[in-house]
Amino acid sequence: MRILPLVLLLASSASLAAPIRVAIESGDANASSAELAAQLADDTWFDFEVTQVTADQVDSAAELASYDVVVIGDSGHNGVDWTSEMATALDAWVQAGSGGVVGVGWIDFVYAEV
């Protein structure tokens, strides 16, 4: 009976060892995605595997399967390259429990435009 807690502990520890795969969507020349990627890569507590992408690189289930989290945002200069395909794919991906989306910056102001 004491084996089950040990198995659960080992299983949870193994899953924590895997890197968190993060896509940072950057379609705006004014974006700070490079700085965000550098900051995540410099973390010593979590293991982030960071990739900078554009909207057309995260607009299908097959593309999103490579990530655990997608970070989207806006620099405030109205330069997002979001598409309805990206929005639909992200919505389905999150609803299916396959990943999560983090919104940063001026996202509230451009979210309704997609």
Secondary structure by P-SEA (a helix, b strand, c coil): caaaaaaaaaaaaaaaaccbbbbbbbcccccaaaaaaaaaaaccccccbbbbbcccccccccccccccbbbbbbcccccccccaaaaaaaaaaaaaccbbbbbccccccccccc
